[in-house]
């Protein structure tokens, strides 16, 4: 068996949690390989509605081993809190393995994230204030704390104290805040370590052994291609790669084992945070689409912030699918558009008077205007349809147009938030 990557084409919020939940039914392992608590995957099943921020989306299947890989920004409090919430709502305790090489989001990462956004004021990037950027900054200047360090108090203490030397200078002189007490941080980590310990293991060897045994593995990405720090809308990006290619690094599987890349695409566009958004709409049209969208409106699963809304953007989506190495598409939220007589779609950009289907760099995106086409709507509820051929002709044509624009097959079409509201073609 091989590895299936489930990733987003756009800004995140495409519906990856539902797609992973559906495909996890046939997987032995589901792996989170990047990001942290800065985004959430919403899942609706027989236990209720859940927003998972760190736990992999396979936690509702008793046969599935859920893995947090070394590439994840691990907030231990948030992880343990998610487990407690599942158990409190009657979900059987999931099988969970946490990489001993994963690095930990610390309280001061979250503090600095918030302080910097406040300092930047109108120059802010729209951070979720979950400590992600300061976490990755520490990781790459070699001031991070790995899970394994929790079980060596002498090493842990030395690393925390070394990290705080420069941070306390910043707190005092830049942010005008009191210094951080190392003992308070260390004491909290040692308490967390005891509860985390049963889940800690060498996940890289675990997954390599699973591949040798022919097990099916799903790797689950966070956010979407346009939030990638190298290929996305920088600096309005996240701090870890959101691409399927990074799964080999963040999960610790061989690159050649990733044979299937399922890219999740929403039937319209939504975005949380700052930065250029070419197909964005405002006013009453945006409010109506936001209210009707998602499973209970288009609001961030982590922040609760209203999402910015737009029409389907074939330029951005085509670029995102190219970056991801898409083999097939899962199209979500098609049912949401059933109220429209005509559906605008952005099929190209106009920049400096010229028409292009190329997704430009950030500085040029600000000058882009959407070139819109109108497709006929279907003006009916499709949430109970279970076969593609039973969809209204105009709904089928909308999907076929997306296939034509993107150049990749749409294999799944989601027409509601529940597991059974997924059509496989």
C-alpha positions as CSV (number, residue, x, y, z in Angstrom):
1,X,0.0,0.0,0.0
2,X,1.0,3.6,-0.4
3,X,0.5,7.0,1.2
4,X,-2.5,9.3,0.5
5,X,-2.0,13.0,1.1
6,X,-5.1,15.2,1.8
7,X,-4.3,18.8,1.4
8,X,-5.9,22.2,0.6
9,X,-5.7,24.1,-2.7
10,X,-6.4,27.6,-1.4
11,X,-6.3,29.6,1.9
12,X,-7.5,26.7,4.1
13,X,-11.0,26.1,5.3
14,X,-11.7,23.9,2.2
15,X,-13.2,21.0,4.2
16,X,-10.1,18.8,4.6
17,X,-11.4,17.4,8.0
18,X,-14.5,15.9,6.4
19,X,-12.5,14.4,3.5
20,X,-9.9,12.9,5.9
21,X,-12.7,11.6,8.1
22,X,-14.3,9.8,5.1
23,X,-11.0,8.4,3.7
24,X,-9.7,7.4,7.2
25,X,-12.4,4.7,7.3
26,X,-10.1,2.6,5.1
27,X,-6.8,3.7,6.6
28,X,-4.7,2.1,9.4
29,X,-2.8,5.3,10.1
30,X,-3.8,9.0,9.9
31,X,-0.9,11.5,10.3
32,X,-0.7,15.2,11.1
33,X,2.6,16.4,9.6
34,X,2.7,20.2,10.0
35,X,1.2,23.2,11.6
36,X,-0.3,23.4,15.1
37,X,-3.4,24.7,16.8
38,X,-3.7,27.6,14.4
39,X,-6.4,26.0,12.3
40,X,-9.2,23.5,12.8
41,X,-10.8,20.6,11.0
42,X,-14.5,20.3,11.5
43,X,-16.1,16.9,11.5
44,X,-19.7,15.9,12.0
45,X,-20.5,12.2,12.9
46,X,-22.7,10.1,15.1
47,X,-21.0,11.6,18.2
48,X,-21.8,15.2,17.2
49,X,-19.8,18.1,15.8
50,X,-16.1,18.5,16.5
51,X,-13.4,21.0,15.7
52,X,-10.0,19.2,15.8
53,X,-7.0,21.5,16.0
54,X,-4.2,19.0,16.7
55,X,-5.7,15.5,16.8
56,X,-5.7,13.8,13.4
57,X,-9.1,13.3,11.8
58,X,-9.0,9.5,12.2
59,X,-9.7,9.7,16.0
60,X,-13.3,8.6,15.5
61,X,-12.3,5.2,14.1
62,X,-11.2,2.6,16.8
63,X,-9.0,0.7,14.3
64,X,-7.0,3.8,13.2
65,X,-3.7,4.8,14.7
66,X,-3.5,8.6,14.9
67,X,0.0,10.0,14.6
68,X,1.4,13.5,15.4
69,X,4.6,13.7,13.3
70,X,7.8,15.5,14.0
71,X,6.8,18.4,11.8
72,X,3.9,19.4,14.0
73,X,3.9,22.4,16.4
74,X,2.7,20.6,19.5
75,X,0.7,22.6,22.1
76,X,0.5,19.9,24.8
77,X,-2.3,21.6,26.7
78,X,-4.4,21.9,23.6
79,X,-3.8,18.3,22.6
80,X,-4.7,16.9,26.1
81,X,-7.7,19.2,26.2
82,X,-9.0,17.8,22.8
83,X,-8.6,14.2,24.1
84,X,-10.6,15.1,27.2
85,X,-13.3,16.7,25.1
86,X,-13.7,13.5,23.0
87,X,-13.9,11.3,26.0
88,X,-16.4,13.6,27.8
89,X,-18.7,13.3,24.7
90,X,-18.6,9.5,24.6
91,X,-16.0,9.0,21.9
92,X,-13.8,5.9,22.7
93,X,-10.3,6.8,23.6
94,X,-8.3,7.1,20.3
95,X,-5.1,5.3,19.5
96,X,-2.6,8.1,19.5
97,X,1.2,8.2,18.9
98,X,3.2,11.5,19.3
99,X,6.6,11.8,17.8
100,X,9.4,12.0,20.3
101,X,11.0,14.5,17.8
102,X,8.0,16.8,17.6
103,X,8.7,20.3,19.1
104,X,6.6,22.0,21.7
105,X,4.7,25.3,21.5
106,X,5.6,27.0,24.8
107,X,3.7,29.7,26.7
108,X,6.1,32.4,25.7
109,X,5.6,31.6,22.0
110,X,1.9,32.4,22.4
111,X,2.8,35.5,24.4
112,X,5.2,36.9,21.8
113,X,2.7,36.1,19.0
114,X,0.1,38.3,20.6
115,X,2.6,41.0,21.6
116,X,3.9,41.3,18.1
117,X,0.5,41.6,16.5
118,X,-0.4,44.3,18.9
119,X,2.9,46.1,18.2
120,X,2.3,45.9,14.4
121,X,-1.2,47.4,14.7
122,X,-2.4,48.1,11.1
123,X,0.7,46.3,9.7
124,X,-0.4,43.0,11.3
125,X,-0.5,39.7,9.4
126,X,-3.8,38.4,10.9
127,X,-2.2,35.8,13.2
128,X,-4.4,33.4,15.1
129,X,-2.1,34.2,18.1
130,X,-1.4,30.5,18.8
131,X,2.3,31.0,18.9
132,X,3.1,29.4,15.6
133,X,5.5,32.0,14.1
134,X,7.6,32.4,17.3
135,X,7.6,28.6,17.6
136,X,9.1,28.1,14.1
137,X,11.5,31.0,14.7
138,X,12.8,29.1,17.7
139,X,12.9,25.9,15.8
140,X,15.1,27.3,13.1
141,X,17.5,29.2,15.4
142,X,17.8,25.9,17.3
143,X,16.1,27.1,20.5
144,X,13.2,24.6,20.3
145,X,12.2,22.0,22.8
146,X,11.6,18.5,21.5
147,X,9.2,16.1,23.2
148,X,12.1,13.9,24.2
149,X,13.7,16.8,26.1
150,X,10.8,16.7,28.6
151,X,12.2,13.5,30.0
152,X,15.7,14.9,30.7
153,X,15.2,17.7,33.2
154,X,18.8,18.9,33.2
155,X,18.8,19.3,29.4
156,X,15.3,20.9,29.5
157,X,16.3,23.4,32.1
158,X,19.5,24.4,30.2
159,X,17.5,24.9,26.9
160,X,14.7,27.0,28.5
161,X,17.2,29.2,30.3
162,X,19.2,29.7,27.1
163,X,16.1,30.6,25.2
164,X,14.9,33.1,27.8
165,X,18.2,35.1,27.8
166,X,17.3,36.9,24.6
167,X,13.5,36.8,25.1
168,X,13.6,38.6,28.4
169,X,15.7,41.3,26.8
170,X,13.0,41.8,24.1
171,X,10.3,41.7,26.7
172,X,11.9,44.5,28.8
173,X,13.2,46.8,26.1
174,X,10.8,46.3,23.1
175,X,7.5,45.2,24.6
176,X,7.9,46.9,28.1
177,X,6.8,43.7,29.9
178,X,8.3,41.9,32.9
179,X,10.7,39.0,32.3
180,X,9.6,35.3,32.2
181,X,10.5,33.0,35.1
182,X,12.2,29.9,33.8
183,X,11.1,27.8,36.8
184,X,7.4,28.5,36.1
185,X,7.8,27.3,32.5
186,X,9.9,24.2,33.5
187,X,7.4,23.2,36.3
188,X,4.5,23.3,33.9
189,X,6.3,21.2,31.2
190,X,7.3,18.5,33.7
191,X,3.6,18.2,34.7
192,X,2.5,17.9,31.1
193,X,5.3,15.4,30.4
194,X,3.8,12.8,32.7
195,X,0.4,12.7,31.1
196,X,1.9,12.9,27.6
197,X,4.3,10.0,28.2
198,X,2.0,7.1,27.2
199,X,1.6,8.5,23.7
200,X,5.2,9.2,23.0
201,X,7.1,7.0,20.5
202,X,9.4,6.9,17.5
203,X,6.7,7.6,14.9
204,X,9.1,7.6,11.9
205,X,10.1,4.0,12.5
206,X,6.4,3.2,13.2
207,X,5.3,4.5,9.8
208,X,8.2,2.9,7.9
209,X,7.3,-0.4,9.4
210,X,3.7,0.1,8.5
211,X,4.6,0.7,4.9
212,X,6.7,-2.4,4.8
213,X,3.7,-4.3,6.1
214,X,1.4,-2.9,3.4
215,X,-0.7,-0.7,5.7
216,X,-2.7,2.2,4.3
217,X,-1.5,5.6,5.5
218,X,-3.3,9.0,5.2
219,X,-1.3,12.2,5.8
220,X,-3.4,15.2,6.7
221,X,-2.3,18.7,5.8
222,X,-3.3,21.9,7.5
223,X,-4.4,25.2,5.8
224,X,-3.9,25.4,2.0
225,X,-1.3,25.9,-0.7
226,X,-1.7,29.7,-0.8
227,X,-0.6,29.8,2.8
228,X,2.7,28.1,2.1
229,X,5.6,30.4,3.1
230,X,7.6,29.6,0.0
231,X,5.0,29.4,-2.8
232,X,2.0,31.1,-1.2
233,X,0.9,34.7,-0.6
234,X,4.0,35.7,1.5
235,X,4.1,37.2,4.1
236,X,0.4,36.5,4.6
237,X,1.3,32.8,5.0
238,X,1.7,30.4,7.8
239,X,5.1,29.4,9.1
240,X,5.3,25.7,7.9
241,X,5.0,24.2,4.4
242,X,1.3,23.4,3.6
243,X,2.2,21.3,0.6
244,X,1.9,17.5,0.1
245,X,5.6,17.4,-0.7
246,X,6.4,18.4,2.9
247,X,4.5,15.4,4.2
248,X,7.6,13.3,3.6
249,X,9.5,15.6,5.9
250,X,6.9,16.4,8.5
251,X,5.5,12.8,8.8
252,X,8.8,11.0,8.1
253,X,7.7,8.8,5.2
254,X,9.7,8.2,1.9
255,X,8.8,10.8,-0.8
256,X,8.2,8.0,-3.3
257,X,5.5,6.5,-1.1
258,X,3.1,9.4,-1.6
259,X,1.2,8.2,-4.7
260,X,-2.2,9.8,-4.2
261,X,-2.7,13.6,-3.6
262,X,-6.3,14.4,-2.9
263,X,-6.6,18.2,-3.0
264,X,-9.6,19.6,-1.4
265,X,-11.3,22.5,-3.2
266,X,-14.3,24.6,-2.1
267,X,-17.0,25.4,-4.6
268,X,-16.5,29.1,-3.7
269,X,-13.7,30.9,-1.9
270,X,-13.2,31.9,1.7
271,X,-10.2,33.3,3.6
272,X,-9.3,34.2,7.2
273,X,-6.6,36.8,7.8
274,X,-5.0,39.6,5.9
275,X,-3.6,39.9,2.4
276,X,-4.8,40.2,-1.2
277,X,-7.9,38.2,-2.1
278,X,-8.7,38.8,-5.8
279,X,-12.2,37.2,-6.0
280,X,-13.4,38.7,-2.7
281,X,-16.9,40.0,-2.4
282,X,-18.3,42.4,0.2
283,X,-21.6,43.7,1.6
284,X,-24.9,41.8,1.2
285,X,-23.6,39.1,-1.3
286,X,-20.7,38.3,1.1
287,X,-23.0,38.2,4.2
288,X,-25.4,35.8,2.5
289,X,-22.7,33.5,1.2
290,X,-21.0,33.5,4.7
291,X,-24.3,32.8,6.4
292,X,-25.2,29.9,4.1
293,X,-21.7,28.5,3.9
294,X,-19.9,25.8,5.8
295,X,-21.9,23.6,8.3
296,X,-23.0,26.6,10.4
297,X,-21.7,29.6,8.5
298,X,-18.2,30.6,7.4
299,X,-16.4,31.4,10.7
300,X,-12.9,30.3,11.6
301,X,-12.8,26.9,13.5
302,X,-9.9,28.2,15.7
303,X,-10.6,32.0,16.0
304,X,-14.3,32.2,15.3
305,X,-13.5,35.2,13.0
306,X,-15.9,35.8,10.1
307,X,-14.2,34.5,7.0
308,X,-13.7,36.8,4.0
309,X,-15.8,35.5,1.1
310,X,-15.3,35.3,-2.6
311,X,-16.4,33.4,-5.7
312,X,-14.6,30.4,-7.0
313,X,-11.2,31.4,-8.2
314,X,-9.9,29.2,-11.0
315,X,-6.6,31.0,-11.2
316,X,-5.7,30.6,-7.5
317,X,-7.2,27.0,-7.4
318,X,-5.3,25.9,-10.5
319,X,-2.1,27.2,-9.0
320,X,-2.7,25.6,-5.7
321,X,-3.5,22.2,-7.3
322,X,-0.3,22.5,-9.4
323,X,1.8,23.1,-6.2
324,X,0.2,20.2,-4.4
325,X,0.8,17.7,-7.3
326,X,-2.9,16.9,-7.3
327,X,-3.9,13.5,-8.6
328,X,-7.6,14.1,-7.9
329,X,-9.9,16.7,-6.4
330,X,-12.5,16.6,-3.6
331,X,-15.0,19.4,-4.2
332,X,-16.8,20.6,-1.1
333,X,-19.8,22.9,-0.3
334,X,-21.5,22.5,-3.7
335,X,-24.8,22.5,-1.9
336,X,-24.2,26.0,-0.6
337,X,-24.6,27.6,-4.0
338,X,-28.1,26.3,-4.5
339,X,-29.7,29.7,-3.8
340,X,-28.2,31.6,-6.7
341,X,-29.8,32.2,-10.1
342,X,-26.4,32.7,-11.6
343,X,-23.0,31.9,-10.1
344,X,-20.0,34.2,-10.8
345,X,-16.7,32.4,-11.3
346,X,-13.3,34.1,-11.5
347,X,-11.6,32.5,-14.6
348,X,-8.7,35.0,-15.1
349,X,-7.1,38.1,-13.6
350,X,-6.8,41.5,-15.2
351,X,-3.5,43.2,-14.2
352,X,-2.4,46.5,-15.7
353,X,-4.9,46.1,-18.5
354,X,-3.8,42.6,-19.5
355,X,-5.6,39.3,-19.0
356,X,-3.7,36.4,-17.4
357,X,-4.5,33.0,-16.0
358,X,-1.1,33.0,-14.1
359,X,-1.2,33.3,-10.4
360,X,1.2,36.2,-9.7
361,X,3.5,37.2,-6.8
362,X,2.1,39.1,-3.8
363,X,3.2,42.5,-5.0
364,X,1.3,42.0,-8.2
365,X,-1.8,40.4,-6.6
366,X,-2.7,43.8,-5.1
367,X,-3.1,45.2,-8.6
368,X,-5.3,42.3,-9.9
369,X,-9.0,42.4,-10.7
370,X,-11.1,39.3,-11.2
371,X,-12.4,38.4,-14.7
372,X,-15.8,36.9,-14.0
373,X,-17.9,34.4,-16.0
374,X,-21.5,33.6,-15.0
375,X,-22.7,30.0,-14.9
376,X,-26.4,29.1,-14.5
377,X,-27.5,28.1,-11.0
378,X,-29.7,25.1,-10.1
379,X,-31.9,26.8,-7.5
380,X,-32.7,23.6,-5.6
381,X,-31.6,21.7,-2.5
382,X,-29.1,19.0,-3.5
383,X,-28.2,17.8,0.0
384,X,-30.0,14.5,-0.3
385,X,-28.6,13.5,-3.7
386,X,-26.3,10.4,-3.5
387,X,-25.3,9.9,-7.2
388,X,-23.6,12.4,-9.4
389,X,-26.0,11.7,-12.3
390,X,-28.9,12.6,-10.0
391,X,-27.6,16.2,-9.5
392,X,-29.3,18.9,-11.5
393,X,-27.7,19.4,-14.9
394,X,-26.4,22.8,-14.0
395,X,-24.8,21.5,-10.8
396,X,-23.1,18.7,-12.8
397,X,-21.9,21.3,-15.3
398,X,-20.5,23.5,-12.6
399,X,-18.3,20.5,-11.5
400,X,-17.3,19.8,-15.0
401,X,-16.3,23.4,-15.6
402,X,-14.0,23.2,-12.5
403,X,-12.5,20.0,-13.9
404,X,-11.8,21.8,-17.2
405,X,-10.3,24.9,-15.6
406,X,-8.1,23.0,-13.2
407,X,-7.2,20.1,-15.5
408,X,-7.7,17.4,-12.7
409,X,-10.5,15.0,-12.1
410,X,-13.1,15.8,-9.4
411,X,-13.5,12.4,-7.8
412,X,-15.6,13.4,-4.8
413,X,-18.3,16.0,-4.4
414,X,-19.5,17.0,-1.0
415,X,-23.1,18.3,-0.7
416,X,-23.4,18.7,3.0
417,X,-21.4,18.5,6.3
418,X,-22.2,14.8,7.1
419,X,-20.2,11.8,6.2
420,X,-23.0,10.4,4.0
421,X,-23.2,13.6,2.1
422,X,-20.3,12.7,-0.1
423,X,-20.7,11.6,-3.7
424,X,-17.9,9.5,-5.2
425,X,-17.7,9.6,-9.0
